[in-house]
Amino acid sequence: MTETLSPKTARRIALAAQGFGRARPTEPGRKHVRDLVSRLGVVQIDSVNVVTRTHYLPAFSRLGDYPRQALEAEAWGARRSLFEYWGHEASLLPMELQPLLRWRMARAEAGEMWTGLSRFGRERRDYIEGVLAEIERRGPVTGGDFNDAPRGAPGWWSWSDGKRALEWLFWAGMITTKTRRGFERVYDLTERALPARIVDLPTPDEADAQRELIRLSARATGVATMADLRDYYRLPLAETKARIAELVEAGELTPVSVKGWRQEAYLAPGARTPRKVAAAALLSPFDNLIWARDRTERLFGTRVRLEIYTPAHKRTHGYYVLPFLEDEAITARVDLKSDRQAGVLRVQAAWREPDATAETPEQLTVELRRMAGWLGLGGVEVAGKGDLADALEAVVSS
């Protein structure tokens, strides 16, 4: 008989799987970052820099005010543990996962990528091979080294042919990010950019690789539906169904029912079920815990939507909104901006959630001040917008 979990139990399992509820280290550093990304399995990259770029935020949410240079060293340093690829969108992933994604690289080389880029690959393959030969001859390059066409309107279609060729080669796994200068990728041949111990690992077949990716997804989510497991590494639908069925048959995933969830769920082996989760964290809108909007609603009863691409007059909560996790609930959300010129973290709007408590303004203030210090800003300033703004400003100003 299928076990039934309460929503509260499912939420605690999910939070524990994502690294919440643990004591923050006194002096977080590279090892903590390395261990965290290994636990999460993937960290999304995004270029928006209103607060700080999103790949820095998951570690801050879980570790506290760690040095951002620690992540940079693990991602782009000389002795790094992470690499870039299309994991969950553009992502940083543990280096050991690279062989598990070679099937995706092979499919990309065969044309399974963005439609326009796939067409470019078919029509300009000779040109792409010429770019690859030039990288082999020249060594590390940037997009600017192949900026051989004028730019048009914003969007990938405005890229130069050189930029398109680099993206095609990156997706096909022939080149990868060696490092970054500022936020600009520096590409090199994969066999030169990655350690030999990774390059020389055998390539698993598709089914084996997908099973392992689902195992990793299950470990990182704790309890999840098929859609949740599929979304974590953006796996194909038919293959996800088949791999989950195989893992269930092998006893590596346990089907469970979560009260209130319409779909069947799966429990990861060894998933912890803490009696309670004590946490206080500002969450990037791209954080692993909440990037799947339907899952966020199931776990927290909160509708979280990214409004960056929504016209300003139609936004409900703001441009770059970070939900606030208070213990086991999302109790608030704040529209933040790092005003680097003024040296303050601006709370442009602050909103209550139904689970907000009398302690929410004070708990949120602690995390806002922690974030301001971590970002090298002198303090926090609150605007008057939102139904939590007055209470938050009173605490911030006290």
URJOBEL-V897984 format. One record per residue. RES is the residue in three letters. SS is DSSP state (2 for helix, 1 for strand, 0 for the rest). PSI is psi in degrees with one decimal (NA if undefined). BURIAL is b if it has 16 or more other C-alpha atoms within 10 Angstrom, else e. Layout:
# URJOBEL-V897984
res={RES,RES}
ss={SS,SS}
psi={PSI,PSI}
burial={BURIAL,BURIAL}
This chain:
# URJOBEL-V897984
res={MET,THR,GLU,THR,LEU,SER,PRO,LYS,THR,ALA,ARG,ARG,ILE,ALA,LEU,ALA,ALA,GLN,GLY,PHE,GLY,ARG,ALA,ARG,PRO,THR,GLU,PRO,GLY,ARG,LYS,HIS,VAL,ARG,ASP,LEU,VAL,SER,ARG,LEU,GLY,VAL,VAL,GLN,ILE,ASP,SER,VAL,ASN,VAL,VAL,THR,ARG,THR,HIS,TYR,LEU,PRO,ALA,PHE,SER,ARG,LEU,GLY,ASP,TYR,PRO,ARG,GLN,ALA,LEU,GLU,ALA,GLU,ALA,TRP,GLY,ALA,ARG,ARG,SER,LEU,PHE,GLU,TYR,TRP,GLY,HIS,GLU,ALA,SER,LEU,LEU,PRO,MET,GLU,LEU,GLN,PRO,LEU,LEU,ARG,TRP,ARG,MET,ALA,ARG,ALA,GLU,ALA,GLY,GLU,MET,TRP,THR,GLY,LEU,SER,ARG,PHE,GLY,ARG,GLU,ARG,ARG,ASP,TYR,ILE,GLU,GLY,VAL,LEU,ALA,GLU,ILE,GLU,ARG,ARG,GLY,PRO,VAL,THR,GLY,GLY,ASP,PHE,ASN,ASP,ALA,PRO,ARG,GLY,ALA,PRO,GLY,TRP,TRP,SER,TRP,SER,ASP,GLY,LYS,ARG,ALA,LEU,GLU,TRP,LEU,PHE,TRP,ALA,GLY,MET,ILE,THR,THR,LYS,THR,ARG,ARG,GLY,PHE,GLU,ARG,VAL,TYR,ASP,LEU,THR,GLU,ARG,ALA,LEU,PRO,ALA,ARG,ILE,VAL,ASP,LEU,PRO,THR,PRO,ASP,GLU,ALA,ASP,ALA,GLN,ARG,GLU,LEU,ILE,ARG,LEU,SER,ALA,ARG,ALA,THR,GLY,VAL,ALA,THR,MET,ALA,ASP,LEU,ARG,ASP,TYR,TYR,ARG,LEU,PRO,LEU,ALA,GLU,THR,LYS,ALA,ARG,ILE,ALA,GLU,LEU,VAL,GLU,ALA,GLY,GLU,LEU,THR,PRO,VAL,SER,VAL,LYS,GLY,TRP,ARG,GLN,GLU,ALA,TYR,LEU,ALA,PRO,GLY,ALA,ARG,THR,PRO,ARG,LYS,VAL,ALA,ALA,ALA,ALA,LEU,LEU,SER,PRO,PHE,ASP,ASN,LEU,ILE,TRP,ALA,ARG,ASP,ARG,THR,GLU,ARG,LEU,PHE,GLY,THR,ARG,VAL,ARG,LEU,GLU,ILE,TYR,THR,PRO,ALA,HIS,LYS,ARG,THR,HIS,GLY,TYR,TYR,VAL,LEU,PRO,PHE,LEU,GLU,ASP,GLU,ALA,ILE,THR,ALA,ARG,VAL,ASP,LEU,LYS,SER,ASP,ARG,GLN,ALA,GLY,VAL,LEU,ARG,VAL,GLN,ALA,ALA,TRP,ARG,GLU,PRO,ASP,ALA,THR,ALA,GLU,THR,PRO,GLU,GLN,LEU,THR,VAL,GLU,LEU,ARG,ARG,MET,ALA,GLY,TRP,LEU,GLY,LEU,GLY,GLY,VAL,GLU,VAL,ALA,GLY,LYS,GLY,ASP,LEU,ALA,ASP,ALA,LEU,GLU,ALA,VAL,VAL,SER,SER}
ss={0,0,1,1,1,0,2,2,2,2,2,2,2,2,2,2,2,0,0,0,0,0,0,0,0,0,0,0,0,2,2,2,2,2,2,2,2,2,2,2,0,0,1,1,0,0,0,0,0,0,0,0,0,2,2,2,2,2,2,2,2,2,2,0,0,0,0,2,2,2,2,2,2,2,2,2,0,0,0,0,0,1,1,1,1,1,0,0,0,1,1,1,1,1,2,2,2,2,2,2,2,2,2,2,2,2,2,2,2,0,0,0,0,0,2,2,2,2,2,2,2,2,2,0,2,2,2,2,2,2,2,2,2,2,2,2,2,2,0,0,1,0,2,2,2,2,0,0,0,0,0,0,0,0,0,2,2,2,0,0,2,2,2,2,2,2,2,2,2,2,2,0,0,0,1,1,1,1,1,1,1,0,0,1,1,1,1,1,1,2,2,2,2,0,0,2,2,2,2,0,0,0,0,0,0,2,2,2,2,2,2,2,2,2,2,2,2,2,2,2,2,0,1,1,1,2,2,2,2,2,2,2,0,0,0,0,2,2,2,2,2,2,2,2,2,2,2,2,2,0,0,0,1,1,1,1,1,1,0,0,0,0,0,0,1,1,1,1,0,0,0,0,0,0,0,0,0,0,0,1,1,1,1,0,0,0,0,0,0,0,0,0,2,2,2,2,2,2,2,2,0,0,0,0,0,0,0,0,0,0,0,2,2,2,0,0,0,0,0,0,1,1,1,1,1,1,0,0,1,1,1,1,1,1,1,1,1,1,1,0,0,0,0,1,1,1,1,1,1,1,1,1,0,0,0,0,0,0,0,2,2,2,2,2,2,2,2,2,2,2,2,2,2,2,0,0,0,0,1,1,1,1,0,0,0,0,0,0,2,2,2,2,2,2,2,2,2,0}
psi={133.4,131.0,142.9,127.0,146.2,156.9,-35.9,-42.2,-44.5,-41.6,-42.8,-40.1,-45.1,-42.9,-42.5,-41.0,-30.5,4.5,13.0,154.4,-2.1,150.4,135.2,140.7,150.3,-41.6,79.6,139.0,-155.5,-41.7,-39.5,-40.7,-45.0,-46.8,-37.5,-46.3,-33.7,-40.2,-45.8,-32.6,-17.5,143.9,126.0,142.7,138.4,147.7,-14.8,129.9,38.3,-42.9,-67.3,161.5,143.7,-29.2,-17.3,-22.0,-39.1,-38.4,-38.7,-41.5,-30.7,-31.6,-17.5,-153.7,72.1,158.7,125.0,-25.1,-23.5,-42.9,-41.9,-39.6,-40.3,-30.4,-38.7,9.4,-180.0,-33.0,67.3,159.1,-3.5,158.3,164.8,137.5,178.7,91.2,-81.9,97.6,-161.2,129.5,158.0,133.5,152.1,138.0,-35.4,-13.2,-9.3,-44.2,-27.2,-11.9,7.4,-28.1,-36.4,-37.5,-42.0,-40.3,-37.3,-42.9,-31.0,-3.0,-0.7,86.4,-170.6,140.7,-48.6,-39.2,-35.5,-43.2,-41.2,-40.4,-37.3,-41.9,-25.6,36.3,-38.3,-41.9,-44.0,-43.4,-31.4,-40.3,-43.4,-42.6,-36.3,-39.3,-41.7,-38.8,-44.1,-36.3,-161.5,139.2,165.5,171.6,-32.5,-22.4,-14.5,32.1,74.8,19.7,148.1,152.7,147.8,-137.6,156.4,148.0,165.5,-26.9,-12.3,-3.6,151.1,162.6,-34.0,-43.4,-41.8,-41.5,-42.2,-42.8,-39.4,-46.3,-36.2,-47.5,-37.8,-1.8,7.5,-28.9,162.8,174.6,122.4,-42.2,-174.0,146.3,110.6,-117.8,9.5,129.3,140.8,114.9,151.7,170.2,140.1,-40.8,-16.4,-30.0,-31.2,154.2,148.9,-32.7,-25.6,-47.0,-36.2,-3.8,143.3,152.1,115.8,157.5,167.1,-47.1,-44.2,-43.4,-43.9,-38.0,-42.9,-38.8,-37.2,-37.8,-44.9,-40.8,-42.9,-42.3,-38.5,-23.0,-24.2,-63.7,132.5,151.3,172.1,-42.1,-38.5,-45.7,-38.5,-41.4,-28.5,-44.5,17.1,57.2,156.8,148.5,-54.5,-43.2,-37.6,-46.6,-46.2,-43.0,-38.5,-43.6,-39.7,-40.1,-35.2,-45.4,-34.6,-2.8,17.1,-12.5,141.1,116.6,134.1,164.5,134.8,124.6,125.5,-15.0,133.2,-33.3,153.6,148.1,169.0,133.5,131.0,145.0,134.4,8.6,132.0,143.2,85.4,153.5,-29.2,161.2,118.6,116.6,154.9,113.4,133.8,127.9,126.3,144.1,-13.8,15.2,143.3,-34.5,-32.5,7.3,-26.1,107.0,-39.9,-41.5,-41.1,-42.1,-39.5,-40.4,-41.7,-6.7,23.8,130.6,106.4,125.9,142.6,122.3,13.0,-40.8,7.8,134.7,142.6,-40.9,-10.8,-3.0,140.5,-45.6,-20.7,-175.4,-56.2,90.8,126.6,116.6,150.3,117.6,117.7,105.1,-111.1,14.1,153.4,112.6,-13.2,168.8,144.0,136.7,109.6,154.4,131.5,106.7,90.2,-29.6,-42.9,-15.3,34.8,153.9,114.3,126.5,98.8,-20.3,148.6,128.5,141.0,151.1,162.3,-29.1,10.1,145.9,174.9,-24.2,-8.8,-48.7,-40.1,-44.3,-40.8,-40.1,-41.2,-45.4,-35.3,-42.0,-37.7,-43.3,-42.5,-45.4,-41.4,-35.6,-0.1,24.6,152.8,-16.9,-169.5,136.2,137.2,129.9,174.2,11.0,136.3,151.8,-2.0,-5.4,-45.1,-46.2,-38.6,-43.5,-36.6,-39.2,-44.8,-37.7,-11.4,NA}
burial={e,e,e,e,b,e,b,b,b,b,b,b,b,b,b,b,b,b,b,b,b,e,e,b,e,e,e,b,b,b,e,b,b,b,e,b,b,b,b,b,b,b,b,b,b,e,e,e,e,e,b,e,e,b,b,b,b,b,b,b,b,b,b,b,b,b,b,b,e,b,b,b,b,b,b,b,b,e,e,b,b,b,b,b,b,b,b,b,b,e,b,b,b,b,b,e,b,b,b,b,b,b,b,b,b,e,e,b,b,e,b,e,b,e,e,e,b,b,e,b,b,e,e,e,e,e,e,b,e,e,b,b,e,e,b,e,e,e,e,b,b,b,b,e,e,b,e,e,e,e,e,e,e,e,e,e,e,e,b,b,b,b,b,b,b,b,b,b,b,b,b,b,b,b,b,b,b,b,b,e,e,e,e,e,b,b,b,b,b,b,e,b,b,b,e,e,e,e,b,e,e,e,e,e,e,e,b,e,b,b,b,b,b,b,b,b,b,b,b,b,b,b,b,b,b,b,b,b,b,b,b,b,b,e,b,e,e,e,e,b,e,e,b,b,e,e,b,e,e,e,e,b,b,b,b,b,b,b,e,e,e,e,e,e,b,b,b,b,e,e,b,e,b,e,e,b,b,e,b,b,b,b,b,b,b,b,b,b,b,b,b,b,b,b,b,b,e,b,b,b,b,b,e,b,b,b,b,e,e,e,e,e,e,e,e,e,b,b,b,b,b,b,b,b,b,b,b,b,b,b,b,b,b,b,b,b,b,b,e,e,e,e,e,b,b,b,b,b,b,b,b,b,b,e,e,b,e,e,e,b,b,b,b,b,b,e,b,b,b,b,b,b,b,b,b,e,b,e,b,b,b,b,e,e,b,b,e,b,b,b,e,b,b,e,e,b,e,e}
